[in-house]
Structure formats: C-alpha cells, structure tokens
Amino acid sequence: MAQGYSRKSGNPSGQKKPVQQSSSLGPFLAGLVIGGLGVQFGPMLLEKNPDSSIKQSITTAAEGAKAPSLTFTFDDVFKTSEVIISKDELVVDKKAAPDEDSNYLLQIGSFRSKSDAESLRGQVTLLNLSANIETFVNNSGEQWHRVLVGPFANSSKKASAQARLAENRINSLLIQRKIQR
C-alpha cells in the first residue's frame, strides 16, 4: 500500500505560534530571599564551637607541660673577656685614609669589540658623564676595550656618578689609580 510522505504541520493554519516570554521576576526574588537568609544565618551555621570538654582537656594538657627555663650567658661571657691583638696581626685599612697621589675611575664595561665599547660610551655620554675607552692586551694576547667614567676629584662626585649609572641599570666597578707625574 502506498503512503503519502508529505509533511503535515501540526498547525492547520501553517503559521508558527509566538513564543511567550516568561517573567524572570519570580526566580530573581527567590534568589534574593535565599541570599539574604544565607547572609543572616550562614555565619551561625559555619561557626565551629568545640565541646567545652575538648577545650578543658587542651587547657589542662598545656598547663601540665612545663617549658624548660632558659638562661643566656652571652652578655656575661663577653663583659669579662678581652681580645688582645698583636702588632703583627694588626692591619691598617688603606681605604680609610685617601691617598693624595691617586684618583678614582669607574669601570662600566670591558669588551672585545670596539663597537660595543663605543656604544656604551655613547649611552653614558648621554647621561652627562665623561667616559673614555682604554684599550689593553691581556696575558693571553687578546685585545680588550675598557669603558671608564671619570676621573673624579672628590668622593661626592664619584657617588653621584655611581647613583646615576645605577638608576640606568649600568653596573660599575671602582678603580683607584696612582697619578703619574
């Protein structure tokens, strides 16, 4: 038997029914009420109250344990002791007294390539600091180029230059050289 496979719509007029939008006011109000109740009664439900018997047993255990008494003798030992340094062991700090026949420089880099040294010298020159390049040959015969800032007449100018270099993330090494006359 032959069947008809034509589609028939459930709506005899052939038009779709408009979808009714349900109001979301009810779920909103329900969430608001549940949230308010949670804020009001939540802390009481989450509060942990251990039994008073547990508190009491912890307190008695803590009272029963005695901490050992500590005595420190550090002050007593060093008040009565004396350290004697012989003249042979006494070393004079050379940095404490500035040398009149020397000046100070800051080494900010050492490069194999002269172009790298020139690049760093240019950066430092833009910081309004005087920089020089010194070329030398090391023990293995390689030629290196040092970038030096200075010389400085006093320690305040040296400290100012070190601070300016540090602000620009340039490390420096203090070098003391004797003045050649």
VMD Tcl script that builds the backbone (N, CA, C; Angstrom):
set m [mol new atoms 543]
animate dup $m
set s [atomselect $m all]
$s set {name element resname resid chain x y z} {
  {N N MET 1 A 0.819 -1.167 0.000}
  {CA C MET 1 A 0.000 0.000 0.000}
  {C C MET 1 A 0.872 1.243 0.000}
  {N N ALA 2 A 0.535 2.178 -0.757}
  {CA C ALA 2 A 1.329 3.381 -0.890}
  {C C ALA 2 A 0.950 4.379 0.185}
  {N N GLN 3 A 1.984 5.002 0.725}
  {CA C GLN 3 A 1.734 6.016 1.755}
  {C C GLN 3 A 2.196 7.356 1.240}
  {N N GLY 4 A 1.540 8.349 1.690}
  {CA C GLY 4 A 1.958 9.698 1.340}
  {C C GLY 4 A 2.984 10.210 2.353}
  {N N TYR 5 A 4.096 10.672 1.831}
  {CA C TYR 5 A 5.178 11.144 2.706}
  {C C TYR 5 A 5.214 12.661 2.794}
  {N N SER 6 A 4.178 13.276 2.477}
  {CA C SER 6 A 4.171 14.732 2.555}
  {C C SER 6 A 4.105 15.134 4.025}
  {N N ARG 7 A 4.741 16.241 4.329}
  {CA C ARG 7 A 4.769 16.703 5.719}
  {C C ARG 7 A 3.529 17.511 5.999}
  {N N LYS 8 A 3.003 17.173 7.108}
  {CA C LYS 8 A 1.857 17.946 7.550}
  {C C LYS 8 A 2.268 18.691 8.797}
  {N N SER 9 A 1.961 19.953 8.874}
  {CA C SER 9 A 2.316 20.709 10.065}
  {C C SER 9 A 1.245 20.491 11.112}
  {N N GLY 10 A 1.636 20.635 12.343}
  {CA C GLY 10 A 0.699 20.461 13.443}
  {C C GLY 10 A -0.257 21.626 13.534}
  {N N ASN 11 A 0.116 22.704 12.944}
  {CA C ASN 11 A -0.724 23.894 12.972}
  {C C ASN 11 A -1.484 23.943 11.657}
  {N N PRO 12 A -2.787 23.861 11.711}
  {CA C PRO 12 A -3.530 23.821 10.459}
  {C C PRO 12 A -3.413 25.104 9.641}
  {N N SER 13 A -3.126 26.212 10.274}
  {CA C SER 13 A -3.035 27.453 9.509}
  {C C SER 13 A -1.668 27.616 8.863}
  {N N GLY 14 A -0.662 26.815 9.295}
  {CA C GLY 14 A 0.666 26.871 8.685}
  {C C GLY 14 A 1.565 27.935 9.291}
  {N N GLN 15 A 1.119 28.667 10.270}
  {CA C GLN 15 A 1.936 29.704 10.898}
  {C C GLN 15 A 2.447 29.213 12.249}
  {N N LYS 16 A 3.622 29.709 12.644}
  {CA C LYS 16 A 4.179 29.354 13.943}
  {C C LYS 16 A 3.519 30.191 15.017}
  {N N LYS 17 A 3.345 29.556 16.180}
  {CA C LYS 17 A 2.768 30.280 17.306}
  {C C LYS 17 A 3.849 31.162 17.924}
  {N N PRO 18 A 3.504 32.341 18.347}
  {CA C PRO 18 A 4.502 33.197 19.011}
  {C C PRO 18 A 4.896 32.607 20.365}
  {N N VAL 19 A 6.188 32.677 20.668}
  {CA C VAL 19 A 6.709 32.143 21.919}
  {C C VAL 19 A 6.426 33.150 23.016}
  {N N GLN 20 A 5.839 32.656 24.087}
  {CA C GLN 20 A 5.553 33.543 25.208}
  {C C GLN 20 A 6.795 33.650 26.081}
  {N N GLN 21 A 7.147 34.852 26.400}
  {CA C GLN 21 A 8.303 35.069 27.273}
  {C C GLN 21 A 7.826 35.018 28.715}
  {N N SER 22 A 8.478 34.161 29.475}
  {CA C SER 22 A 8.093 34.059 30.879}
  {C C SER 22 A 8.864 35.113 31.667}
  {N N SER 23 A 8.272 35.564 32.716}
  {CA C SER 23 A 8.875 36.597 33.547}
  {C C SER 23 A 9.968 35.982 34.412}
  {N N SER 24 A 11.100 36.666 34.536}
  {CA C SER 24 A 12.195 36.190 35.379}
  {C C SER 24 A 12.155 36.866 36.750}
  {N N LEU 25 A 11.079 37.543 37.056}
  {CA C LEU 25 A 10.955 38.226 38.335}
  {C C LEU 25 A 10.852 37.227 39.479}
  {N N GLY 26 A 10.139 36.131 39.277}
  {CA C GLY 26 A 9.967 35.131 40.337}
  {C C GLY 26 A 11.295 34.500 40.756}
  {N N PRO 27 A 12.090 33.961 39.822}
  {CA C PRO 27 A 13.382 33.389 40.216}
  {C C PRO 27 A 14.338 34.420 40.826}
  {N N PHE 28 A 14.246 35.656 40.341}
  {CA C PHE 28 A 15.102 36.706 40.898}
  {C C PHE 28 A 14.763 36.958 42.362}
  {N N LEU 29 A 13.482 37.093 42.655}
  {CA C LEU 29 A 13.069 37.337 44.035}
  {C C LEU 29 A 13.400 36.144 44.929}
  {N N ALA 30 A 13.251 34.921 44.412}
  {CA C ALA 30 A 13.579 33.737 45.198}
  {C C ALA 30 A 15.079 33.715 45.523}
  {N N GLY 31 A 15.925 34.051 44.549}
  {CA C GLY 31 A 17.366 34.110 44.790}
  {C C GLY 31 A 17.735 35.187 45.784}
  {N N LEU 32 A 17.034 36.309 45.711}
  {CA C LEU 32 A 17.283 37.413 46.641}
  {C C LEU 32 A 16.952 37.001 48.066}
  {N N VAL 33 A 15.827 36.308 48.251}
  {CA C VAL 33 A 15.404 35.875 49.586}
  {C C VAL 33 A 16.371 34.815 50.117}
  {N N ILE 34 A 16.780 33.853 49.291}
  {CA C ILE 34 A 17.700 32.801 49.725}
  {C C ILE 34 A 19.066 33.401 50.071}
  {N N GLY 35 A 19.518 34.350 49.273}
  {CA C GLY 35 A 20.794 35.008 49.558}
  {C C GLY 35 A 20.751 35.789 50.860}
  {N N GLY 36 A 19.654 36.501 51.100}
  {CA C GLY 36 A 19.511 37.257 52.350}
  {C C GLY 36 A 19.512 36.344 53.564}
  {N N LEU 37 A 18.799 35.215 53.456}
  {CA C LEU 37 A 18.778 34.263 54.567}
  {C C LEU 37 A 20.164 33.647 54.786}
  {N N GLY 38 A 20.886 33.400 53.685}
  {CA C GLY 38 A 22.235 32.847 53.802}
  {C C GLY 38 A 23.180 33.810 54.504}
  {N N VAL 39 A 23.045 35.098 54.202}
  {CA C VAL 39 A 23.891 36.099 54.843}
  {C C VAL 39 A 23.544 36.216 56.326}
  {N N GLN 40 A 22.266 36.116 56.634}
  {CA C GLN 40 A 21.824 36.270 58.021}
  {C C GLN 40 A 22.194 35.065 58.875}
  {N N PHE 41 A 21.938 33.859 58.399}
  {CA C PHE 41 A 22.103 32.672 59.225}
  {C C PHE 41 A 23.353 31.844 58.878}
  {N N GLY 42 A 24.045 32.157 57.810}
  {CA C GLY 42 A 25.226 31.412 57.393}
  {C C GLY 42 A 26.344 31.411 58.426}
  {N N PRO 43 A 26.706 32.585 58.970}
  {CA C PRO 43 A 27.787 32.581 59.963}
  {C C PRO 43 A 27.472 31.718 61.188}
  {N N MET 44 A 26.217 31.676 61.581}
  {CA C MET 44 A 25.864 30.845 62.737}
  {C C MET 44 A 26.014 29.357 62.398}
  {N N LEU 45 A 25.705 28.981 61.169}
  {CA C LEU 45 A 25.821 27.580 60.781}
  {C C LEU 45 A 27.280 27.169 60.578}
  {N N LEU 46 A 28.125 28.096 60.128}
  {CA C LEU 46 A 29.519 27.782 59.848}
  {C C LEU 46 A 30.420 27.918 61.070}
  {N N GLU 47 A 29.920 28.531 62.113}
  {CA C GLU 47 A 30.732 28.733 63.308}
  {C C GLU 47 A 31.023 27.400 63.966}
  {N N LYS 48 A 32.293 27.209 64.303}
  {CA C LYS 48 A 32.681 25.946 64.915}
  {C C LYS 48 A 32.817 26.158 66.417}
  {N N ASN 49 A 32.034 25.479 67.158}
  {CA C ASN 49 A 32.108 25.532 68.606}
  {C C ASN 49 A 32.520 24.166 69.117}
  {N N PRO 50 A 33.788 23.999 69.462}
  {CA C PRO 50 A 34.177 22.715 70.003}
  {C C PRO 50 A 33.549 22.518 71.379}
  {N N ASP 51 A 33.406 21.282 71.719}
  {CA C ASP 51 A 32.828 20.970 73.021}
  {C C ASP 51 A 33.683 21.578 74.122}
  {N N SER 52 A 33.051 21.947 75.177}
  {CA C SER 52 A 33.785 22.517 76.308}
  {C C SER 52 A 34.711 21.481 76.921}
  {N N SER 53 A 34.384 20.179 76.795}
  {CA C SER 53 A 35.259 19.136 77.351}
  {C C SER 53 A 36.576 19.073 76.580}
  {N N ILE 54 A 36.534 19.301 75.254}
  {CA C ILE 54 A 37.755 19.311 74.453}
  {C C ILE 54 A 38.608 20.511 74.827}
  {N N LYS 55 A 37.970 21.670 75.003}
  {CA C LYS 55 A 38.700 22.865 75.403}
  {C C LYS 55 A 39.370 22.653 76.751}
  {N N GLN 56 A 38.670 22.044 77.667}
  {CA C GLN 56 A 39.191 21.837 79.006}
  {C C GLN 56 A 40.364 20.861 78.977}
  {N N SER 57 A 40.288 19.811 78.189}
  {CA C SER 57 A 41.394 18.843 78.130}
  {C C SER 57 A 42.631 19.463 77.497}
  {N N ILE 58 A 42.457 20.327 76.518}
  {CA C ILE 58 A 43.597 21.008 75.896}
  {C C ILE 58 A 44.244 21.952 76.901}
  {N N THR 59 A 43.433 22.658 77.674}
  {CA C THR 59 A 43.949 23.605 78.654}
  {C C THR 59 A 44.736 22.886 79.742}
  {N N THR 60 A 44.223 21.770 80.244}
  {CA C THR 60 A 44.935 21.046 81.294}
  {C C THR 60 A 46.222 20.426 80.758}
  {N N ALA 61 A 46.235 19.972 79.514}
  {CA C ALA 61 A 47.449 19.412 78.926}
  {C C ALA 61 A 48.514 20.493 78.773}
  {N N ALA 62 A 48.102 21.689 78.398}
  {CA C ALA 62 A 49.043 22.783 78.234}
  {C C ALA 62 A 49.597 23.238 79.576}
  {N N GLU 63 A 48.782 23.216 80.607}
  {CA C GLU 63 A 49.243 23.621 81.926}
  {C C GLU 63 A 50.188 22.591 82.523}
  {N N GLY 64 A 49.970 21.317 82.207}
  {CA C GLY 64 A 50.806 20.242 82.734}
  {C C GLY 64 A 52.200 20.242 82.139}
  {N N ALA 65 A 52.354 20.683 80.911}
  {CA C ALA 65 A 53.665 20.705 80.262}
  {C C ALA 65 A 54.420 21.939 80.725}
  {N N LYS 66 A 55.636 21.731 81.185}
  {CA C LYS 66 A 56.451 22.845 81.664}
  {C C LYS 66 A 57.562 23.113 80.662}
  {N N ALA 67 A 57.723 24.355 80.320}
  {CA C ALA 67 A 58.796 24.736 79.406}
  {C C ALA 67 A 60.089 24.837 80.198}
  {N N PRO 68 A 61.195 24.367 79.633}
  {CA C PRO 68 A 62.456 24.468 80.365}
  {C C PRO 68 A 62.869 25.931 80.476}
  {N N SER 69 A 63.460 26.283 81.591}
  {CA C SER 69 A 63.895 27.666 81.772}
  {C C SER 69 A 65.212 27.859 81.024}
  {N N LEU 70 A 65.301 28.943 80.300}
  {CA C LEU 70 A 66.481 29.235 79.501}
  {C C LEU 70 A 67.262 30.361 80.159}
  {N N THR 71 A 68.564 30.206 80.184}
  {CA C THR 71 A 69.420 31.279 80.687}
  {C C THR 71 A 70.462 31.563 79.616}
  {N N PHE 72 A 70.638 32.812 79.325}
  {CA C PHE 72 A 71.593 33.238 78.320}
  {C C PHE 72 A 72.802 33.841 79.020}
  {N N THR 73 A 73.967 33.380 78.645}
  {CA C THR 73 A 75.199 33.866 79.266}
  {C C THR 73 A 76.033 34.693 78.306}
  {N N PHE 74 A 75.468 35.058 77.191}
  {CA C PHE 74 A 76.214 35.788 76.170}
  {C C PHE 74 A 76.781 37.091 76.729}
  {N N ASP 75 A 75.942 37.880 77.366}
  {CA C ASP 75 A 76.405 39.160 77.905}
  {C C ASP 75 A 77.447 38.960 78.993}
  {N N ASP 76 A 77.253 37.962 79.832}
  {CA C ASP 76 A 78.179 37.734 80.935}
  {C C ASP 76 A 79.552 37.302 80.429}
  {N N VAL 77 A 79.589 36.481 79.400}
  {CA C VAL 77 A 80.859 35.982 78.892}
  {C C VAL 77 A 81.673 37.104 78.272}
  {N N PHE 78 A 81.066 37.954 77.486}
  {CA C PHE 78 A 81.822 38.971 76.764}
  {C C PHE 78 A 82.099 40.226 77.592}
  {N N LYS 79 A 81.435 40.390 78.715}
  {CA C LYS 79 A 81.748 41.541 79.571}
  {C C LYS 79 A 83.117 41.380 80.210}
  {N N THR 80 A 83.475 40.153 80.523}
  {CA C THR 80 A 84.731 39.925 81.232}
  {C C THR 80 A 85.869 39.521 80.309}
  {N N SER 81 A 85.595 39.284 79.031}
  {CA C SER 81 A 86.668 38.833 78.145}
  {C C SER 81 A 87.320 40.018 77.444}
  {N N GLU 82 A 88.584 39.811 77.076}
  {CA C GLU 82 A 89.332 40.840 76.380}
  {C C GLU 82 A 90.132 40.166 75.270}
  {N N VAL 83 A 90.099 40.736 74.085}
  {CA C VAL 83 A 90.824 40.176 72.957}
  {C C VAL 83 A 92.047 41.049 72.717}
  {N N ILE 84 A 93.214 40.434 72.719}
  {CA C ILE 84 A 94.456 41.170 72.536}
  {C C ILE 84 A 94.983 40.848 71.140}
  {N N ILE 85 A 95.248 41.898 70.367}
  {CA C ILE 85 A 95.748 41.741 69.006}
  {C C ILE 85 A 97.192 42.209 68.987}
  {N N SER 86 A 98.076 41.366 68.494}
  {CA C SER 86 A 99.483 41.739 68.421}
  {C C SER 86 A 99.694 42.726 67.278}
  {N N LYS 87 A 100.814 43.407 67.314}
  {CA C LYS 87 A 101.111 44.390 66.274}
  {C C LYS 87 A 101.324 43.730 64.923}
  {N N ASP 88 A 101.759 42.464 64.930}
  {CA C ASP 88 A 101.954 41.740 63.676}
  {C C ASP 88 A 100.616 41.446 62.996}
  {N N GLU 89 A 99.584 41.203 63.800}
  {CA C GLU 89 A 98.263 40.880 63.263}
  {C C GLU 89 A 97.466 42.125 62.884}
  {N N LEU 90 A 97.873 43.255 63.379}
  {CA C LEU 90 A 97.150 44.497 63.123}
  {C C LEU 90 A 97.365 44.931 61.681}
  {N N VAL 91 A 96.280 45.100 60.950}
  {CA C VAL 91 A 96.331 45.504 59.556}
  {C C VAL 91 A 95.689 46.876 59.451}
  {N N VAL 92 A 96.372 47.785 58.827}
  {CA C VAL 92 A 95.846 49.127 58.646}
  {C C VAL 92 A 95.000 49.131 57.380}
  {N N ASP 93 A 93.804 49.668 57.472}
  {CA C ASP 93 A 92.898 49.730 56.334}
  {C C ASP 93 A 93.348 50.864 55.416}
  {N N LYS 94 A 93.746 50.502 54.218}
  {CA C LYS 94 A 94.241 51.514 53.281}
  {C C LYS 94 A 93.119 52.363 52.712}
  {N N LYS 95 A 91.907 51.852 52.715}
  {CA C LYS 95 A 90.782 52.616 52.170}
  {C C LYS 95 A 90.322 53.696 53.135}
  {N N ALA 96 A 90.683 53.589 54.407}
  {CA C ALA 96 A 90.222 54.557 55.391}
  {C C ALA 96 A 90.838 55.928 55.134}
  {N N ALA 97 A 92.108 55.961 54.779}
  {CA C ALA 97 A 92.779 57.231 54.518}
  {C C ALA 97 A 92.968 57.362 53.007}
  {N N PRO 98 A 92.385 58.412 52.389}
  {CA C PRO 98 A 92.532 58.560 50.952}
  {C C PRO 98 A 93.973 58.907 50.574}
  {N N ASP 99 A 94.420 58.359 49.489}
  {CA C ASP 99 A 95.768 58.593 49.003}
  {C C ASP 99 A 95.759 59.875 48.167}
  {N N GLU 100 A 96.687 60.778 48.479}
  {CA C GLU 100 A 96.744 62.063 47.777}
  {C C GLU 100 A 97.232 61.896 46.338}
  {N N ASP 101 A 98.006 60.856 46.084}
  {CA C ASP 101 A 98.605 60.675 44.771}
  {C C ASP 101 A 97.805 59.713 43.902}
  {N N SER 102 A 96.497 59.640 44.095}
  {CA C SER 102 A 95.686 58.735 43.287}
  {C C SER 102 A 94.347 59.385 42.939}
  {N N ASN 103 A 93.733 58.863 41.908}
  {CA C ASN 103 A 92.384 59.313 41.540}
  {C C ASN 103 A 91.499 58.090 41.338}
  {N N TYR 104 A 90.218 58.330 41.223}
  {CA C TYR 104 A 89.252 57.247 41.137}
  {C C TYR 104 A 88.529 57.279 39.804}
  {N N LEU 105 A 88.341 56.093 39.231}
  {CA C LEU 105 A 87.608 55.904 37.987}
  {C C LEU 105 A 86.545 54.834 38.230}
  {N N LEU 106 A 85.518 54.822 37.399}
  {CA C LEU 106 A 84.504 53.777 37.439}
  {C C LEU 106 A 84.582 53.005 36.133}
  {N N GLN 107 A 84.844 51.707 36.218}
  {CA C GLN 107 A 84.831 50.873 35.020}
  {C C GLN 107 A 83.418 50.344 34.854}
  {N N ILE 108 A 82.807 50.608 33.705}
  {CA C ILE 108 A 81.417 50.195 33.483}
  {C C ILE 108 A 81.298 49.100 32.436}
  {N N GLY 109 A 82.414 48.716 31.831}
  {CA C GLY 109 A 82.349 47.631 30.868}
  {C C GLY 109 A 83.710 47.308 30.303}
  {N N SER 110 A 83.838 46.073 29.806}
  {CA C SER 110 A 85.046 45.626 29.147}
  {C C SER 110 A 84.617 44.730 27.993}
  {N N PHE 111 A 85.015 45.096 26.772}
  {CA C PHE 111 A 84.511 44.420 25.576}
  {C C PHE 111 A 85.651 44.017 24.662}
  {N N ARG 112 A 85.450 42.932 23.938}
  {CA C ARG 112 A 86.397 42.545 22.896}
  {C C ARG 112 A 86.201 43.403 21.659}
  {N N SER 113 A 84.951 43.774 21.411}
  {CA C SER 113 A 84.624 44.558 20.220}
  {C C SER 113 A 84.650 46.048 20.559}
  {N N LYS 114 A 85.355 46.818 19.754}
  {CA C LYS 114 A 85.431 48.258 19.999}
  {C C LYS 114 A 84.084 48.928 19.754}
  {N N SER 115 A 83.272 48.391 18.848}
  {CA C SER 115 A 81.962 48.991 18.572}
  {C C SER 115 A 81.025 48.866 19.783}
  {N N ASP 116 A 81.131 47.733 20.519}
  {CA C ASP 116 A 80.331 47.593 21.738}
  {C C ASP 116 A 80.759 48.613 22.791}
  {N N ALA 117 A 82.059 48.814 22.907}
  {CA C ALA 117 A 82.572 49.796 23.860}
  {C C ALA 117 A 82.123 51.206 23.475}
  {N N GLU 118 A 82.154 51.522 22.185}
  {CA C GLU 118 A 81.709 52.837 21.716}
  {C C GLU 118 A 80.217 53.046 21.988}
  {N N SER 119 A 79.439 51.984 21.839}
  {CA C SER 119 A 78.000 52.069 22.100}
  {C C SER 119 A 77.727 52.411 23.560}
  {N N LEU 120 A 78.418 51.736 24.480}
  {CA C LEU 120 A 78.225 52.015 25.904}
  {C C LEU 120 A 78.733 53.402 26.264}
  {N N ARG 121 A 79.841 53.811 25.673}
  {CA C ARG 121 A 80.365 55.161 25.926}
  {C C ARG 121 A 79.363 56.215 25.481}
  {N N GLY 122 A 78.690 55.974 24.360}
  {CA C GLY 122 A 77.670 56.903 23.889}
  {C C GLY 122 A 76.483 56.985 24.843}
  {N N GLN 123 A 76.066 55.861 25.382}
  {CA C GLN 123 A 74.960 55.873 26.356}
  {C C GLN 123 A 75.324 56.684 27.590}
  {N N VAL 124 A 76.551 56.510 28.071}
  {CA C VAL 124 A 76.980 57.202 29.281}
  {C C VAL 124 A 77.171 58.688 29.002}
  {N N THR 125 A 77.609 59.027 27.806}
  {CA C THR 125 A 77.760 60.434 27.448}
  {C C THR 125 A 76.398 61.131 27.457}
  {N N LEU 126 A 75.348 60.414 27.052}
  {CA C LEU 126 A 74.005 60.989 27.102}
  {C C LEU 126 A 73.528 61.209 28.537}
  {N N LEU 127 A 74.148 60.543 29.511}
  {CA C LEU 127 A 73.832 60.750 30.923}
  {C C LEU 127 A 74.634 61.911 31.513}
  {N N ASN 128 A 75.358 62.626 30.665}
  {CA C ASN 128 A 76.166 63.781 31.046}
  {C C ASN 128 A 77.333 63.373 31.954}
  {N N LEU 129 A 77.946 62.236 31.640}
  {CA C LEU 129 A 79.136 61.767 32.341}
  {C C LEU 129 A 80.261 61.618 31.324}
  {N N SER 130 A 81.487 61.951 31.742}
  {CA C SER 130 A 82.609 61.816 30.816}
  {C C SER 130 A 83.089 60.367 30.826}
  {N N ALA 131 A 83.140 59.768 29.654}
  {CA C ALA 131 A 83.546 58.368 29.522}
  {C C ALA 131 A 84.659 58.262 28.489}
  {N N ASN 132 A 85.620 57.373 28.766}
  {CA C ASN 132 A 86.739 57.134 27.865}
  {C C ASN 132 A 86.854 55.642 27.611}
  {N N ILE 133 A 87.487 55.304 26.494}
  {CA C ILE 133 A 87.754 53.907 26.176}
  {C C ILE 133 A 89.255 53.697 26.259}
  {N N GLU 134 A 89.644 52.671 27.002}
  {CA C GLU 134 A 91.052 52.330 27.169}
  {C C GLU 134 A 91.275 50.941 26.576}
  {N N THR 135 A 92.183 50.830 25.643}
  {CA C THR 135 A 92.467 49.545 25.009}
  {C C THR 135 A 93.696 48.925 25.671}
  {N N PHE 136 A 93.619 47.621 25.960}
  {CA C PHE 136 A 94.748 46.924 26.565}
  {C C PHE 136 A 94.793 45.494 26.042}
  {N N VAL 137 A 95.927 44.853 26.226}
  {CA C VAL 137 A 96.125 43.465 25.812}
  {C C VAL 137 A 96.315 42.639 27.078}
  {N N ASN 138 A 95.519 41.562 27.230}
  {CA C ASN 138 A 95.618 40.733 28.437}
  {C C ASN 138 A 96.753 39.724 28.303}
  {N N ASN 139 A 96.918 38.857 29.291}
  {CA C ASN 139 A 98.033 37.904 29.335}
  {C C ASN 139 A 98.017 36.910 28.180}
  {N N SER 140 A 96.833 36.575 27.678}
  {CA C SER 140 A 96.762 35.607 26.580}
  {C C SER 140 A 96.838 36.276 25.212}
  {N N GLY 141 A 97.106 37.574 25.169}
  {CA C GLY 141 A 97.311 38.264 23.903}
  {C C GLY 141 A 96.049 38.817 23.260}
  {N N GLU 142 A 94.917 38.729 23.935}
  {CA C GLU 142 A 93.670 39.252 23.372}
  {C C GLU 142 A 93.550 40.753 23.662}
  {N N GLN 143 A 92.989 41.471 22.716}
  {CA C GLN 143 A 92.817 42.910 22.882}
  {C C GLN 143 A 91.412 43.183 23.430}
  {N N TRP 144 A 91.350 43.963 24.499}
  {CA C TRP 144 A 90.084 44.315 25.157}
  {C C TRP 144 A 89.958 45.825 25.208}
  {N N HIS 145 A 88.720 46.288 25.312}
  {CA C HIS 145 A 88.428 47.726 25.363}
  {C C HIS 145 A 87.620 47.998 26.625}
  {N N ARG 146 A 88.209 48.741 27.558}
  {CA C ARG 146 A 87.537 49.115 28.806}
  {C C ARG 146 A 86.827 50.445 28.621}
  {N N VAL 147 A 85.632 50.540 29.215}
  {CA C VAL 147 A 84.916 51.813 29.228}
  {C C VAL 147 A 85.013 52.352 30.640}
  {N N LEU 148 A 85.631 53.520 30.785}
  {CA C LEU 148 A 85.886 54.123 32.088}
  {C C LEU 148 A 85.181 55.463 32.197}
  {N N VAL 149 A 84.614 55.727 33.362}
  {CA C VAL 149 A 83.975 57.013 33.653}
  {C C VAL 149 A 84.842 57.700 34.696}
  {N N GLY 150 A 85.143 58.966 34.477}
  {CA C GLY 150 A 85.939 59.711 35.453}
  {C C GLY 150 A 87.154 60.307 34.777}
  {N N PRO 151 A 88.133 60.695 35.511}
  {CA C PRO 151 A 88.400 60.607 36.943}
  {C C PRO 151 A 87.573 61.601 37.750}
  {N N PHE 152 A 87.448 61.298 39.040}
  {CA C PHE 152 A 86.642 62.122 39.930}
  {C C PHE 152 A 87.539 62.832 40.928}
  {N N ALA 153 A 87.259 64.112 41.128}
  {CA C ALA 153 A 88.073 64.923 42.026}
  {C C ALA 153 A 87.764 64.614 43.491}
  {N N ASN 154 A 86.505 64.317 43.811}
  {CA C ASN 154 A 86.162 64.004 45.202}
  {C C ASN 154 A 85.135 62.877 45.255}
  {N N SER 155 A 84.914 62.380 46.453}
  {CA C SER 155 A 84.044 61.210 46.604}
  {C C SER 155 A 82.577 61.535 46.365}
  {N N SER 156 A 82.160 62.775 46.549}
  {CA C SER 156 A 80.745 63.103 46.314}
  {C C SER 156 A 80.420 63.046 44.821}
  {N N LYS 157 A 81.344 63.482 43.972}
  {CA C LYS 157 A 81.112 63.388 42.526}
  {C C LYS 157 A 81.117 61.933 42.072}
  {N N LYS 158 A 81.988 61.136 42.685}
  {CA C LYS 158 A 82.043 59.703 42.368}
  {C C LYS 158 A 80.732 59.038 42.771}
  {N N ALA 159 A 80.226 59.355 43.953}
  {CA C ALA 159 A 78.971 58.759 44.428}
  {C C ALA 159 A 77.795 59.199 43.562}
  {N N SER 160 A 77.816 60.449 43.127}
  {CA C SER 160 A 76.752 60.942 42.252}
  {C C SER 160 A 76.760 60.202 40.911}
  {N N ALA 161 A 77.949 59.978 40.367}
  {CA C ALA 161 A 78.054 59.255 39.096}
  {C C ALA 161 A 77.613 57.804 39.263}
  {N N GLN 162 A 77.996 57.164 40.371}
  {CA C GLN 162 A 77.571 55.783 40.621}
  {C C GLN 162 A 76.057 55.699 40.739}
  {N N ALA 163 A 75.441 56.671 41.400}
  {CA C ALA 163 A 73.985 56.663 41.543}
  {C C ALA 163 A 73.306 56.838 40.194}
  {N N ARG 164 A 73.823 57.735 39.351}
  {CA C ARG 164 A 73.233 57.961 38.033}
  {C C ARG 164 A 73.365 56.723 37.151}
  {N N LEU 165 A 74.500 56.045 37.249}
  {CA C LEU 165 A 74.687 54.812 36.487}
  {C C LEU 165 A 73.745 53.718 36.991}
  {N N ALA 166 A 73.585 53.612 38.301}
  {CA C ALA 166 A 72.710 52.589 38.879}
  {C C ALA 166 A 71.255 52.831 38.496}
  {N N GLU 167 A 70.844 54.091 38.421}
  {CA C GLU 167 A 69.474 54.412 38.001}
  {C C GLU 167 A 69.203 53.919 36.588}
  {N N ASN 168 A 70.234 53.893 35.765}
  {CA C ASN 168 A 70.096 53.455 34.376}
  {C C ASN 168 A 70.547 52.009 34.180}
  {N N ARG 169 A 70.636 51.268 35.272}
  {CA C ARG 169 A 70.973 49.840 35.274}
  {C C ARG 169 A 72.310 49.540 34.613}
  {N N ILE 170 A 73.292 50.362 34.945}
  {CA C ILE 170 A 74.651 50.142 34.470}
  {C C ILE 170 A 75.509 49.865 35.697}
  {N N ASN 171 A 76.097 48.684 35.767}
  {CA C ASN 171 A 76.953 48.315 36.891}
  {C C ASN 171 A 78.295 49.009 36.757}
  {N N SER 172 A 78.910 49.316 37.904}
  {CA C SER 172 A 80.203 49.988 37.869}
  {C C SER 172 A 81.140 49.342 38.878}
  {N N LEU 173 A 82.425 49.457 38.592}
  {CA C LEU 173 A 83.477 48.917 39.438}
  {C C LEU 173 A 84.436 50.059 39.741}
  {N N LEU 174 A 84.702 50.318 41.021}
  {CA C LEU 174 A 85.583 51.415 41.422}
  {C C LEU 174 A 87.034 51.008 41.232}
  {N N ILE 175 A 87.794 51.866 40.562}
  {CA C ILE 175 A 89.209 51.629 40.313}
  {C C ILE 175 A 89.994 52.809 40.843}
  {N N GLN 176 A 91.035 52.518 41.617}
  {CA C GLN 176 A 91.928 53.559 42.145}
  {C C GLN 176 A 93.241 53.474 41.391}
  {N N ARG 177 A 93.686 54.586 40.843}
  {CA C ARG 177 A 94.948 54.620 40.102}
  {C C ARG 177 A 95.836 55.732 40.632}
  {N N LYS 178 A 97.105 55.447 40.623}
  {CA C LYS 178 A 98.070 56.456 41.054}
  {C C LYS 178 A 98.250 57.462 39.931}
  {N N ILE 179 A 98.370 58.709 40.314}
  {CA C ILE 179 A 98.561 59.781 39.343}
  {C C ILE 179 A 100.024 59.758 38.884}
  {N N GLN 180 A 100.210 59.751 37.578}
  {CA C GLN 180 A 101.563 59.743 37.035}
  {C C GLN 180 A 101.991 61.173 36.811}
  {N N ARG 181 A 103.138 61.525 37.400}
  {CA C ARG 181 A 103.619 62.896 37.291}
  {C C ARG 181 A 104.921 62.957 36.574}
}
mol reanalyze $m
mol bondsrecalc $m
mol representation Tube
mol addrep $m
